[in-house]
Amino acid sequence: MNTETSGQLKKAAVGTSGIVFFVVAAAAPLGATLGATPVVFSSSGVGAPGMYLVASVVLLLFAVGYATMSRHITSAGGFTAYISAGLGDRAGQASAGIALLAYNCMLLGLSGQFGAFASDLLAQWGWSVPWQAIALAALAVVAVLGYVEVNLSAKVLGLLMIAEVLILLVFDAVVIGKGGTEGLSTDAFAPGEVFSGAPGVALLFAFTCFVGFEATTIYGEEARDPRRTVPRATYVAVILIGVFYALTSWAIGLAHGSDAKKAATEDPVNFVTSANTAFVGKFSTDLMQVLVVTSVFAVLLAFHNTLTRYMFSLGRGGLLPRQLGQTHSRFQSPHRASVVQSLLTLVLLGVFMAAGVAPFEELFFWLVGLGTLAVLVLQAAVAVAVVAFFRRRSDGGPLWQTIVAPTLGALGLAVGIMFAIDNFDILTGITDGPGSHMPWLIPIAGLVALATAAFTARRGRPVQLVTPTSATTASEAAETSAQS
């Protein structure tokens, strides 16, 4: 039986809401709130909520150019297609290696986090299950969902995301309704408070909470009316994530009052849950501990889908084996890429398990830290590519959308990259030894991808990451821009 089509993903499979579910779930609202917020508060104190707004503004500037370019480029290749179109084939090929490194690191690190959190939760219920078994079971479920139609994954992610967001919105409403512990105050957004303490560390961890939103463009080939849906989903995702984190962190600060920085520093693990118990109740906290596990599972599924579409696009473009660029006859999903990605994750995770690496303290922090830095590098490169792409076009569009906003976004992301490198030990928990040199894996991944592209080209298989079908004509793009 033939199980392959011509290499096309399922058309009109997801709308704006489905894409938003994918990318907001990847940002893990509940998991990120419990994990990153204590660090942001211990670094910036009262001004932590304002730091989330700063990160939102930088990424919204990036999103302006990103969304504008999505009207010209529709590709499952995401970053790689955009960088190729703006900065040339070699830059795009290098970015492919960095993207695969980034999201594989995120997926592996989060597998460790899921295993550790779920194991701890089951232990509270009297069941002793090793984190390794739980992580492998989760990856099996992800493999099945990644193999079938994309809209099934979107429905699963939608339900999980709504549940975790709702429980935090209930907390926000109760705290704000009661006026916190010391009354309502907007000091959290005053510049003097926002940039006090260690703003570099605070901004870096605020950025980590947004990782995943950039995947909106990856679903362009499967979106309904992609030249409207993708830009809309991009803006909605950034704004929703930014407002959510700013509001929730403000409520957390109000709940702790003037002792917020001290509480975050002394007890980061219970920083959020203790406030929730005090204002909402223990039942809500117990439910929150369950939902944080489902939150991390949602991220696993989202990043798996992101990776399979990258592999599908790179297989179709010739950088990876062509067989990966084929789709299932029934589901029109990148089934081969999904299977290969599942096996790759299994092998790599098995290596870490065999090495006895701690699932949360080491696997999660090491790899998510490296993945976050790599994503920031890719975002900055895309912002520059947007400017280069539109400068070469006579129908470039409004100066704000094509030059000014992406340039400002690139500068903001460059600051984030410098903070990430300078504070890599804080981000990952690695203070010395070979692990402290992990950022060098990013340029190495780019060089490996370039070497692979050169090798395949010598064998008569030139790499083409921006296919003729992925780029719109000038007239189509202009018409779409005018209509929107």
N, C-alpha and C positions, 0 to 999 in steps of 0.2 A: 504493500500500500504506500502510495506517495504521501509523505507527510510534510512536504515543503512547497512554498509558493515562490514567487519571483523575488523574494527578499523584501517584501513590503509589510510593515506593521499594520495592525487593524485600524482602518480609517474610522474617524468619528467615534472612537471608543469611549473617550472621556471628555467631559466639559470642564468649565472653569472650576466648579466645586470639587470635582474629582482630582484635578491637578493640585488644588490647594490642600486637599486632604493628604496627598502624597508628601508635599514639601513641608507642611506644618507638622505632620507626624514625624518627619525626619529631624525636625528641630527639637523634638521631645520636650514639649512644654513642661510637663511635670518632672521628668527626670532632670532636665536642665535647671529647673527652679530649685530642686533639692540639692543638686550637685554644685552648680556654679554660683548661685546667689550668696551662699555664705562667704565665698572667696571675694566676691565683689564688695560685700559689706565690710569684711575685715580689712579691705584695701582702701575703700573710699568712705566708709562710715555712713553717715546720714545721707550723703549724696549718691549712694548706689543707684537708686531709681533713675536719676538724671543721667548716669553713665549708660544705661540702656537706651535712653533717648539719643545720646551722642552716637552710639553704634547704629541706631536706626537711621539717623540722618545720613551717615556715611554710606550705608548700604542702600538707602533710597536713592541717593545720587548715582550710585553704581547701577541701580535697577533702571533708572531713566534711560541710559544709553543701551543697556542690556535688552530692555523691552522694545526699544525703537529698532534695534538691529534684528529682533526676532520677527519683524514684519518682512525682512528681506531674506532671512535664513531660517528654514524649517528643517531641523535635523535631530535625530536621536543622538548625534555626536556631541551635543551640548557645547561645552567649553572648547573642545578640539575643533569643531566646525567654525566657531566664531573666531578663534585665534588664527586658524588657517585663512579664513576669508579676509581678516584684517592685517595680519602680520606675515602671511606667507606660509607655504607648505611646511618648511622646516620647523618653524615655530609651532605650528599645529601638531606636527609629529612629536615634538618634544613634550608638548602639553598633554598628549595622549598618555605618555608614560607616567607623567606626574599625576594625572587624573586617576589612573588605575592604582597607583600607589596610595593616593589620598583616600579613596573610598574603600579600598581593601583594608587599610589601616583602621578606618572608622568601623567597618563591619566586624573585623576581628576583635577590636577593643570592646565593642559593644556586646559581642558574644560573651566575653568574659564578664562584663557587668551584668548581663541578663542571668547568666549562670549563678553568679554570686548572690544577686538580690533574690532570685527565685529560691535558691537553696536556703537562704536565711529565713525567708517567709515560710517555707514548708517546715523548717525546724521549729518555728514558733507554734505550728499546728501539730507538732509531735512526730513529723516524718523526716527521717534522715536520708536525704538524697544528695549524692555528690554533684557539685556544680558541673562537672564534665558531662554527666549523663543528661542534665537539664539543658545545657547548651547545645548538645548534639540533637536532642529531641526538637528544640526550637528551630535549628537549622533545617531539619527534615520537613517541618511544616512550611517554613519559608521557601524551601525548594519546590514544594508542590504548588504553592500559591504563585511563585514566580514563573512556573511552567505554563500555567493556564492563562485565561484572558485577563488583561490588565484591569478591566472594570471590577472583577472580583476582588482584587487586591485593594482597589480604591474603596470598595464598600467596607472591607474589614478595617482598613486604616481610618475611615471616616467614623466608624462606631467607637474605636479605641480612642481616637483623638477627642471626640466630643465628650467622652466620659472623663478623661483626665483634665480637660479644660474646665468642664462644669464644676468639678470638685474644688478647683482653685478659685473660680469665680464666686462660689458660695463663700469661701473663706474671705475673699476680697470684700464682698457685700457685708458680711457680718462685722468685720473689723472696721470698715469705713462707717457703717451704720452706728457702731458703738463709739466711734471717735478714737479708736486705739486705746492706748494706756494713758496718754498724756494730752489727748485732744488732737484734732486735725491740724496739720501743718503742711505747707508747701516748701519748707526749707530744703527738702530732698532734691528740688530742681533748681536751687540757687547755684550759680556758677562757682561761688566760693566754696560751697560744700561738695559739689560734683568733682572738682579738680583738686580736692585736698587729699592728704594721705599719699597713697601710691596709685595715682591715676592710670599709669601704664599697665599695671597688673589688672586693675579693675576693667579697663577697656578691653584688654585681651580676653578675659573670661566672658565679658559681655558679647564679644564677637563669636565666641564658641557656641553661644546659645542660638545663633542664627544659621549655623552650618546646615545645609540641606535645602534652603529656600531657592538656591540657584538652579535646582534641578527642574524648574518649571519648563525650560526650553527643551529638555530631553524628551518630554512627552508631546512635542509639537506634531510629530508625524501621526500620533494617535488621537489628537485633539479634534474636536468639532470646531471648524472655522479657526484654525490655529493662529492666523495673523491678527485675530482679535482676542481669542481665548488666552493665548500665552502671555501677551503683555498684561492683560487684565489680571490673570492669575498671579503674575509676578508682583504687581503693585499690591494686590490684596494680601498676598502672603507676607510681604515685608511689613506692611502697615499693621496687619493683625498681630504678627509676632512681636513687633516693637511696642505697640500699645499694650498688649497682654503682659509682657515682661515689666514694662514701666509701672503699670497699674498694680500687678501682683507684688512686685518688690516694694512699692510704696506702702501697700497694705502690710507687708511683713515688717517694714521699718516702723510703721505706726504701732503694730502689735508689740514690738520690743521697746519702743520709745527711745530715750536717750542712751539706753544700754545696748542698742543694736550691734554696734561694732564690737563691744566686749563679748556679747553673747555669741556672735558669729566666730570670733577668734577662739573662744574657750570650748565651744561645743558645736562645731560645724555640722556634725552628723544629725543632730536633733534641732538645729536652728529653726527650720521651717515647721517641722512636725510638732515641736513643743508649743509654738505660737498657735498652730491650728487646734491643738488639744485644748489650750486655754480659752480660745474664743468660740470654737465650733463644737468640740467634744471629742471624746476618745473614739467613738464609733466612726466618726469622719476620718480620724487619723488612721484607724485600722483599714478602712476602705482605701485611703490614700496609699498605704503600703502595698496593697494589691494592685492598684492602678499604676504605680510607678513601675511595676514589673511588666504590665501590659504595654506601658508607654515605651519601654526599652524594646519590647518585641516589635512594636510598630516601627521603630527606627530600623531594626534589623531588616524588616520587610522592605521598607522604603529604600535603604541603601543597596539591598540586593537588586531591586528593580533598576536602580540607577546604574549599577555596575553592568547588569546584563544588557542594557541599552547602549552603554559605551562599547562593550565587547561586540555587540551586534553591528554597531556603526563602524567600528574599526575592522571587523571582518569584511563587511561590505566594501569598505574603502581600501582594503588590501594590506593593512598593517598587521592584522592578525589573520589566521587561516580563513579562507573564504567561506568555509562551511558554517562559521559562526554568524555570517550575515544572512542566514536563511531563517524563515519563519514557519510555524506550524500550520498545516493546511486547514485545521478546524479553528484553533484559537487565534491564529495569526500573531502569536506571541514569539519572542526571540527564544524559542525553547532550547535550541542547542547552546546558545550563550548562557542560558539559565542553568543548564545541567553542568556545563564546564565551570561556571562560577561556583556552583554548589560544591563540586568536587575539589576545586582549588581552596575554598574556604575550609573544607573538611581536612584537607592535607595540612594546611598551614596551622590551623587551630590544633591539630593533632601533634604537630611539632612542639608548640608551646606547652601543651599538656604534658608531653613526654619529658620536657625540660623542667617541669615542676614550677612553672611561672604562676605566681599568685594571680587569680582572675581579675581582681579589682585594683589592688594596690599597684600592680605592675602592668599586666596586659592592657587593662583599660587606660590607665593614665599614660603609659608610654605611647601606645599606638594612636589613641584619640588626640593626644598632644601633637604628634607628628602629622596626623591627618588634617588637623585644624590649620597648621602652618602651611601645608601644601595647598589647601583650598584657598587660603588668603592669597598665596602666590598666583594661583590660577585666576582668581577674581581680578587681581590687579592687572594681569596680562590681558584679560578680556576687556577691561576698561580702556586700556591703551589701544587694543585692537579695534574697538568701536570708533575711536577718534580717527585712526588710520583708515578704516574702511570708508567712513563718510567723507573724509577729506579728498578721497580719490573720485568721488561721485559728483556729477553735476547736479543731481537731484537729491542732494544730501539731506535736506530737511532743515527744521529749525535749529539755529545755532545752540540753543540751550540744551536740546535733547541729544545732539550729535557731537558737540565739542565741550561745552562748559561743564555740564553735569558729570559726564564720564571722566573728565579731567580732574575735577574736584574729588570724585569718588576714588580715582586712582591714587591721588595724593593721600587721602584718608586711609586707604588700604595699605599704602606703603608705610604709613606710621604704624598701623597694626602689625605689619610684618616685622618691623624693627623691634617693636615691643615683644613680639612672640619669640624672636631670636634671642633678645637680651634677657628674657625671663623664661627661657625654655626649661630651665631647671625647676621653676615653680609650676609651669604648665604640666610637666611630666613626672616630677618627683625625682628626676635623675640629676645628681649633683656632680658626679665624676665618673671616670671609667669610659669604656668605649661607647656606652649609651649616650653620653653627652654630645657625641658627634653625629647623632641621628639626623639632624637637618641636612647633612651632606647627602643623604639618600635621595633628596628631592632633585638636585641637579644630576645625580647618577641615574635616576629613573628617566630623566629627559634624554640623557646621552644614550642610554640603552635603546630607547625608542627610536632615536635618530639612526643608530647603527642598524637596527632591525629594518627600518625603512630603506636604508641604502642597500642592505643585503637582498631584500625582496625585489628592489628595482633592478639590481644586477641580474636577477634571475628572470627578468622580463615581466615582473608584476609591479608596475609603478603604483605608489600609494596616492590615493585621491580622497581626502577626507571631506571635501566639500563637493558633493556630487551635483551634476546638472539639475537633478530633480529637487535638491534641497535649497537651491537659491532661487528666489523669485526674480522675475524680470523687473526692470526699472518701472515700467508702466503699472504692473500689478502692485508693487510696493507703494507707489505714489497714490494709486487709487484707494488702496486699503488705508493708508495714512490719512487721506482726505476724508474718507467715510467715517473713520473713528475719531 
